[in-house]
Amino acid sequence: MSSERVPPESARRDELLERAYSYVLQHGITGMSLRPLAKEIGSSPRVLLFLFGSKDGLVRALLSRARVDELAWLHRLEDSSPGSDLGSIAATVWAWLSAEEHRSLLRLWAEGYARSLVEPDGPWADFAHTTVSDWLELLAAGQDPDQRSSQPAIAERTLTLAVLRGALLDLLATNDQQRTTAAVQQYLTA
């Protein structure tokens, strides 16, 4: 349990969080330094530390903010595709993941995911685990409700998630949308 002070919510905190979020979408979060960030968003390191408690507190707030975008999209997908099967949901997920306009958010996601694995007690704690759970829950909606908790259904959506996530990492690394989309489509039709 951290003894770190939890700062109160405020309009200024929300405003700076949005500005910082825009900044890390463009510049990444891993090597983020408070001084350049503060200058870029019209603040000071001291104000950021006051509003977020620490640099780790700011990182946690930024990852939470990114998750808000991710969950909003997941909920829109769930609402727009009731009764869809796993393959249809996975195809829709891939269309969103591979869209150029989502690359900055997904690069931030990849940073948070990787750091969560190597720094499980840092500000990234549970980020990877939580996103896996979020995506598996979405994919489960495409499976027969009576079978979702069976081992074969769990394995099927786990494999689907692994293919989507692997293709996404490949896409982020190479920017080869045609090849990665063809691989996902081949998996989904197999």
N, C-alpha and C positions, 0 to 999 in steps of 0.2 A: 504494500500500500504506500502510495506516494504522499509525502508531506507537502507537496507543492500546493500553493494557494490557487484556488479555483476563482478566476476573476468573474465579476458580475457581467451579465449581458448588457450591452449598450448599443445605441445606434452607431456610435463611433467605431466600436469594436466590429460590428457587422459590416460597416463601410470599408474598414481596413482589411477585413477578412476577404471581402469580394475583390478588392484591388490586389491583395496578395495572391489570391486564387488565380486571377488573370495572369499575374506575373509568373507563377510557377507553371501554369499551363504552357507558357512560352519558353521558359528558361529551365524548367526542371526543379526538383525539390531536394535532391540528394546533396548537392554542394551549396545549398542556399546559405547565404551569409546575411545576417540581419542588417548590416550597414547599407549594402547596395539595395537590398529589398526596401528598406525604409525610405531611402532617398527616392527610389523609383515610384513608390506609392504615396509620397507626400507625408511622410511621418518621420519618426526618429526611432532608433533602436530602443531607447528608454521607454517610449510610449508603447511600443510593441511588447516589450517585456512586462510592462504594467498591465496591459490589456489581456495578454495571453499567459501570464505567469512565468513563462520561460520560452526558450526557443523550441523545446520539445512540446510545450503546450500549443505553440503556433503550428508546428508540424501536425499534431493530432487534430487541430481545428481544420487545417487544410485538407487532410485526408478525409475527415468527416464531411467536409464540404464537397469533395469529389464524389463521395459515396451518395450524397443527396442527388447529384446528377445521375449517377448510375441507377439508383433505385427508382427515380422518377421515370427513367426510360423503361426499366423492367416492368413497372406498374402499367405504363401505357401499353406495352406489348401484351401483358396479361389481359388487359381490358379489351384490346382490339382483336384478340385471337382466341376467344373462348371456344373450346372444343377442338382446337387444332391438335394434330398429332405431333409427336416428338420431332420428326423430320421437318415438318413445316415450321415449328418453333425454332429449331436449330438453323434453318435456312434464313429465317427472319433475323435471328440473332447475328448470323454471319453478315448479312447485308448491312446491319447497323455497325458491326465491328469493323468492317472493311471500308466503310465510307470515309473518304478523305477528311471531312469536317470533324470527325471524332478522334483523329490521330493524337492531338495534343492531350486530350483527356485520357486516352488509352496509354500514352507514354507515361503519364503521371501514375496511372494505375499500375503499369509494369514496374515503375520505380518503387512504389509502395509495396507491391507484392514481393519483389525481390528483397527489399530491406526487411520486410516482416519475417522472412525466412532466416536471414543472417543476424538480425537483431531482435529476437523475439521478446525481449524485455524493454525495448526502447519505445519511442513514440509510435512506432509502426506496429506494435503488439497486436496480434490477432487480425491484422488487415487481410492477410492472405486467407486465413481460415474463414473469416466472415464472408469474403467475396465468393469463395468456393460454395459456401452454404447458400448464398443468395442465388447464384446461377443454377445450382442443382435444384433448388426449389422451383425456379422458373421452368426448367426442363421437365420436372416431375409433372407439371400441369399438362404436358403433352402425352402422358401415359394413362392407361386405364386406372381409374381410382382404386379398383379392387386389387390391382397388381403392384401399385407404386412402392409398397414396402417390401416386396419380394426381392431376394438377392439378384435374380436376373434383371429386374427393372432398375435396381440401384446400379448394377454394373453397366447397363446400357446407357443410362444418363451420365454416368461417370466417364465412360469411354467417349461419349459425344462431347462432353465438356473438355476432355483432354484434347480431342481433335481440334475443337474450336480455339482453345487457348494456345495450343501449339502453332496452329496456322496464324493466329493473331501475332504471336511473338515473331514468327518468321516474316510476316508482313511488315511489322514495325522495323525489323532489322534490314529488310531488303527493298521494301516498297513495291514488291512484285505482286500486285493485286490479281493479275490474270492467273498466274501459277497457283497462288494460294487458294483462290476461289475455285479453280478447277479441282484442286485436291479436296476441298471441303465438299464440293458437289459430288465427286466420285465416292467419297465416304458415305454421303447421305443417300445415294442411290444403290449402294452395295447391300 
